[in-house]
């Protein structure tokens, strides 16, 4: 049962990372009215979210091991 729960969590994290990664590519076309500095701030916001998702995905195996030991 824990496999199913972790799979759903991982799928959610990957989906969130993909949406933010796609937003980085579409930033210039979606937000053409922003200045370069405002666009850069928005880009860093999305990049930080993708990095957070990568860190969470790296932590997931340890969560699985800890949950199995209990």
N, C-alpha and C positions, 0 to 999 in steps of 0.2 A: 504494500500500500504506500509505503514511503517513496518508492520509485515513481509512482504516478504523481504524487504531490510535488516531488522535486522536478519532474519533467514539466509539469505545468508552470512551475516557477521559472525554470530555465527558458521555456518558450516565451513567457511574458517578458523576461529580461531581454532576450534576443530581439523580440518584436519592438520593444521600446528603443533599443539601440539602433535598430534599422530605421525606425521613423525619424529619429534625431539625425542619423547619418544622411538620410535622404534630404532632410531639411537644410543641411549644410550645403548640399549641391544646388538646391533651389532658392537659396537665400537671395542671390542677386536679382533673380527674376521676380520673386514674390515681393521683395521689399526694395523696389527701385527708388522709392522716395526717401529712403534713409541716407544719411551721410556716411562716409567711410568709417568714421569712429563708431557710430551707432551700429552699423552693420558688423563691425569687428567685435563689438561687445556681444551682440546676438549670436555671432558665430562661435565665440568662446563659450557661451552658455550651452550651446548644443554640443560642442566638443567635450566639455566637462561632463555632460550627461553620458556621452558615449564611453568616456574613460571610466566613469563610475560603473557603468554596466559591465565593462571588461573586468574590473576589479571584483564585482559581485560574482561574475561567472568563474573567476579564479578561486573564489572562496567556497563555492558550492561543493566541491568534492570533500572538503574538510567538514562541512556541515553534515554531509551524508555519513561520513565516518563517525562523527560524534553522536549522531542520532542512532546509529547502529549499535554503539557500545552501551547505550543506556537500556 
